[in-house]
């Protein structure tokens, strides 16, 4: 697992628009969804609320790795890649329920453990 560089943490706090979360199925076919209920977790992971995952949930349960993609206010893109844990109970799940809007189902907390960080084609971590 890699730490998220400080410059990326700053860009994350100043991002614009929704974040894109991508997984792949067993055949290697990618699935990308917009996610708005995402939080940085420590210096090495992100938590994404599963509010309406369909194919994404299936991909995660079959062992998919994942990618978050976002754009900073300065127009710079960042891609964060890593392994995924899917949690439907426990401390992380409870934490997600505390910030996920109550009108949304919050089925699970999806933990993306950061392994690689890119800005464009440049690998930062």
ROMIZA-365923 format. One line per 5 residues: number of its first residue (from 1); their letters; for each residue x, y, z of N, C-alpha, C. Coordinates in steps of 0.05 Angstrom, whole numbers, plus 32768, in hexadecimal, padded with zeros to 4 digits. Layout:
N
NUM> a> X/Y/Z/X/Y/Z/X/Y/Z; ... $
END
This chain:
125
1> xxxxx> 8011/7FE8/8000/8000/8000/8000/8012/8019/8000; 8009/802D/7FF2/8019/8046/7FF0/800A/805D/7FFE; 801A/8070/8008/800E/8088/8013/8007/809A/7FFC; 7FF2/80AA/8001/7FEA/80BE/7FED/7FFB/80D6/7FEF; 8009/80DF/7FD9/801A/80F7/7FDB/800A/810F/7FE4 $
6> xxxxx> 8017/8121/7FF2/800A/8139/7FFD/7FFD/814A/7FE6; 800B/814B/7FCF/8000/815B/7FB9/7FE5/814F/7FAF; 7FE2/8135/7FB1/7FCA/8128/7FA8/7FB4/812C/7FBD; 7FBB/812C/7FD7/7FA8/8131/7FEC/7F9D/814D/7FE9; 7FAE/8160/7FE3/7FA6/817C/7FDF/7F93/817E/7FC7 $
11> xxxxx> 7F9A/8171/7FB1/7F89/8170/7F99/7F6E/8163/7F9F; 7F6E/814E/7FAF/7F56/8141/7FB7/7F43/8154/7FC6; 7F4E/8163/7FD8/7F3D/8177/7FE7/7F33/818D/7FD5; 7F40/8191/7FBE/7F38/81A7/7FAC/7F2D/819C/7F92; 7F23/8184/7F92/7F1A/8178/7F79/7F00/8185/7F70 $
16> xxxxx> 7EFA/8181/7F56/7EE1/818B/7F4C/7ED1/8174/7F3F; 7EB7/8176/7F42/7EA6/8161/7F36/7EA8/8147/7F44; 7E99/8133/7F3A/7E99/8119/7F47/7EB2/8109/7F40; 7EB6/80F4/7F4F/7ECD/80E2/7F4B/7EC3/80CA/7F3B; 7ED4/80BF/7F2B/7ECE/80A7/7F1C/7EDB/808F/7F29 $
21> xxxxx> 7ECC/807A/7F2E/7ED5/8061/7F3A/7ED3/804B/7F26; 7EE9/803D/7F20/7EE9/8029/7F0C/7EF1/800E/7F18; 7EE3/7FF9/7F0F/7EEA/7FDD/7F16/7EE9/7FCD/7EFC; 7EF1/7FB4/7EFD/7EEF/7FA3/7EE6/7EE1/7F88/7EEE; 7ED4/7F7C/7EDA/7EC7/7F62/7EE0/7EDB/7F4C/7EDB $
26> xxxxx> 7ED2/7F33/7EDF/7EE4/7F1C/7EDC/7EF0/7F19/7EC0; 7EE2/7F23/7EAC/7EEB/7F22/7E90/7EFD/7F3A/7E89; 7F02/7F4C/7E9D/7F13/7F63/7E98/7F05/7F7B/7E8C; 7EEA/7F7A/7E8B/7EDB/7F91/7E80/7ED7/7FA6/7E96; 7EE0/7FBF/7E90/7EDE/7FD3/7EA5/7EC2/7FDE/7EA8 $
31> xxxxx> 7EBD/7FE8/7EC0/7EA4/7FF5/7EC7/7EAB/800E/7ED7; 7EA2/8025/7ECE/7EA8/803E/7EDB/7E8E/804B/7EE4; 7E8E/8056/7EFC/7E77/8064/7F07/7E80/807E/7F14; 7E6E/8092/7F14/7E73/80AA/7F23/7E6C/80A4/7F40; 7E7D/80AE/7F52/7E78/80AB/7F6F/7E7B/80C7/7F7C $
36> xxxxx> 7E69/80CE/7F8C/7E6A/80E8/7F9A/7E6F/80E4/7FB8; 7E69/80CD/7FC3/7E6C/80C8/7FDF/7E86/80B9/7FE4; 7E9C/80C8/7FE4/7EB7/80BE/7FE6/7EC6/80CE/7FFB; 7ED6/80C1/800B/7EE7/80CF/801F/7F02/80C3/801F; 7F16/80D4/8023/7F31/80CB/8028/7F31/80BE/8043 $
41> xxxxx> 7F40/80A8/8046/7F41/8099/8060/7F5F/8095/8066; 7F69/80A4/807A/7F85/80A2/8081/7F96/80AD/806A; 7FAF/80A4/8069/7FC0/80AE/8053/7FC5/8099/803E; 7FB4/8084/803E/7FB9/806E/802B/7FA0/8061/8020; 7F89/806D/8023/7F71/8061/8019/7F5A/8075/8016 $
46> xxxxx> 7F45/806C/8008/7F2D/807B/8004/7F15/8069/800A; 7F00/8075/8014/7EE7/8066/8019/7ED2/8070/8006; 7EC5/805E/7FF8/7EAF/8065/7FE5/7E96/8057/7FEF; 7E81/8066/7FF3/7E68/805B/7FFB/7E5A/804C/7FE4; 7E52/8033/7FE9/7E43/8025/7FD5/7E26/802C/7FDA $
51> xxxxx> 7E1D/803F/7FCA/7E01/8048/7FCB/7DF0/803A/7FB6; 7DFA/8038/7F9E/7DEB/802C/7F88/7DFD/801C/7F75; 7E11/800F/7F81/7E22/7FFE/7F70/7E12/7FE6/7F65; 7E17/7FDF/7F4D/7E0B/7FC7/7F41/7E22/7FB6/7F37; 7E2A/7FBC/7F1E/7E41/7FAE/7F13/7E5A/7FB3/7F24 $
56> xxxxx> 7E5D/7FCB/7F2E/7E74/7FD1/7F3F/7E76/7FBE/7F57; 7E5F/7FB9/7F64/7E5F/7FA7/7F7B/7E66/7F8B/7F73; 7E5B/7F82/7F5C/7E61/7F67/7F52/7E7F/7F65/7F4C; 7E8B/7F79/7F40/7EA7/7F79/7F3A/7EB8/7F78/7F53; 7EB1/7F88/7F67/7EC0/7F88/7F80/7EBF/7F6C/7F8D $
61> xxxxx> 7EA7/7F61/7F8E/7EA4/7F47/7F9B/7EB3/7F31/7F8C; 7EB8/7F35/7F72/7EC7/7F21/7F63/7EE6/7F26/7F64; 7EEE/7F3A/7F74/7F0B/7F3F/7F78/7F17/7F55/7F68; 7F07/7F66/7F5D/7F12/7F7C/7F4D/7F23/7F8F/7F5D; 7F37/7F9A/7F50/7F45/7FB1/7F5B/7F36/7FCA/7F51 $
66> xxxxx> 7F3E/7FE1/7F5A/7F2F/7FF9/7F53/7F41/8011/7F4E; 7F34/8025/7F41/7F41/803F/7F3C/7F2E/8056/7F41; 7F38/806A/7F4F/7F29/8084/7F52/7F36/8098/7F40; 7F26/80A7/7F32/7F30/80BC/7F20/7F22/80D6/7F27; 7F32/80EB/7F2B/7F26/8105/7F31/7F36/811C/7F24 $
71> xxxxx> 7F2A/8133/7F22/7F37/814A/7F17/7F38/8160/7F2C; 7F4F/816D/7F2E/7F52/8183/7F41/7F46/819D/7F35; 7F42/81B0/7F46/7F38/81CA/7F3D/7F4B/81D7/7F28; 7F65/81CF/7F29/7F78/81DA/7F16/7F78/81CA/7EFC; 7F66/81B6/7EFA/7F63/81A7/7EE1/7F76/8190/7EDE $
76> xxxxx> 7F84/8189/7EF3/7F97/8173/7EF2/7F89/8159/7EFA; 7F8D/8143/7EEC/7F80/812A/7EF2/7F92/8118/7F03; 7F85/8109/7F15/7F92/80F6/7F27/7F84/80DB/7F26; 7F94/80C6/7F26/7F89/80AB/7F25/7F96/809C/7F3C; 7F84/808F/7F4C/7F8E/8080/7F63/7F85/8063/7F5F $
81> xxxxx> 7F98/8051/7F60/7F93/8034/7F5B/7F99/8024/7F74; 7F89/800F/7F78/7F8F/7FFD/7F8E/7F7B/7FE6/7F91; 7F7F/7FD8/7FA7/7F6E/7FC1/7FAE/7F55/7FCB/7FBD; 7F41/7FBB/7FBE/7F27/7FC3/7FC9/7F1F/7FAF/7FDF; 7F15/7FBB/7FF5/7F07/7FAB/800A/7EEA/7FB5/800B $
86> xxxxx> 7ED7/7FA3/800E/7EBB/7FAA/800E/7EB0/7FA2/8029; 7EA7/7FB6/8039/7E9F/7FB2/8054/7E82/7FBA/8059; 7E73/7FA7/8063/7E56/7FAC/8069/7E51/7FAE/8087; 7E66/7FAD/8097/7E63/7FB1/80B4/7E7E/7FB8/80BF; 7E7E/7FC1/80D8/7E97/7FC8/80E5/7E9C/7FE6/80E6 $
91> xxxxx> 7EB3/7FEE/80F1/7EBA/800A/80F6/7EBA/801B/80DC; 7EC6/8011/80C7/7EC7/8020/80AE/7EAB/8024/80A3; 7E9B/800F/80A3/7E7F/8011/809A/7E70/8026/80AB; 7E73/8025/80C5/7E65/8038/80D7/7E6E/8055/80D1; 7E88/8058/80CC/7E93/8073/80C5/7E86/807D/80AC $
96> xxxxx> 7E85/806C/8097/7E79/8073/807E/7E5C/807C/8082; 7E4D/806D/8092/7E31/8074/8097/7E2E/808F/80A4; 7E43/8098/80B2/7E41/80B2/80C0/7E43/80CA/80AD; 7E51/80C6/8096/7E54/80DC/8083/7E44/80D8/8069; 7E3B/80C0/8064/7E2B/80BB/804C/7E0F/80C7/8050 $
101> xxxxx> 7E04/80D6/803D/7DE9/80E1/8042/7DD4/80CC/8049; 7DC4/80D3/805D/7DB0/80BF/8067/7D9C/80B7/8052; 7D98/80C8/803D/7D84/80C1/8028/7D8F/80AB/8016; 7DA9/80A5/8018/7DB5/8090/8007/7DB9/8077/8017; 7DB9/805F/800A/7DB8/8046/8018/7DD2/803E/8027 $
106> xxxxx> 7DE9/8047/801E/7E02/8040/802C/7E04/8022/8031; 7E03/8012/801C/7E03/7FF5/801F/7E1D/7FEA/802A; 7E34/7FF7/8022/7E4E/7FEE/802B/7E62/8005/8029; 7E78/8001/8038/7E8F/8013/8036/7EA3/8004/8024; 7EAB/8011/800E/7EBE/8006/7FFC/7ED9/8013/8001 $
111> xxxxx> 7EEC/8004/800A/7F07/800F/8011/7F1A/800A/7FFA; 7F24/8020/7FEE/7F38/801E/7FD9/7F53/8023/7FE6; 7F64/800E/7FE7/7F7E/8010/7FF3/7F92/8019/7FDD; 7F9D/8031/7FE1/7FAE/803D/7FCC/7FC8/802D/7FC8; 7FCD/8026/7FAF/7FE6/8019/7FA8/7FF6/8028/7F94 $
116> xxxxx> 7FE8/8038/7F82/7FF5/8048/7F6F/7FE6/8062/7F6C; 7FF4/8078/7F67/7FE8/8092/7F63/7FF5/809F/7F4A; 7FE4/80A9/7F38/7FED/80B5/7F1F/7FE1/80D1/7F1C; 7FF0/80E2/7F0F/7FE5/80FB/7F04/7FEB/80FB/7EE7; 7FD7/80F7/7ED6/7FDC/80F2/7EBA/7FEB/80D8/7EB8 $
121> xxxxx> 8001/80D8/7EA9/8011/80C0/7EA6/8028/80BE/7EBB; 802B/80D2/7ECB/8041/80D3/7EDF/8038/80C4/7EF8; 8048/80B0/7F00/8042/80A1/7F19/804E/80B1/7F30; 803C/80B7/7F44/8044/80C7/7F5B/804A/80B5/7F73; 803E/809E/7F74/8042/808B/7F8B/803D/806F/7F81 $
END
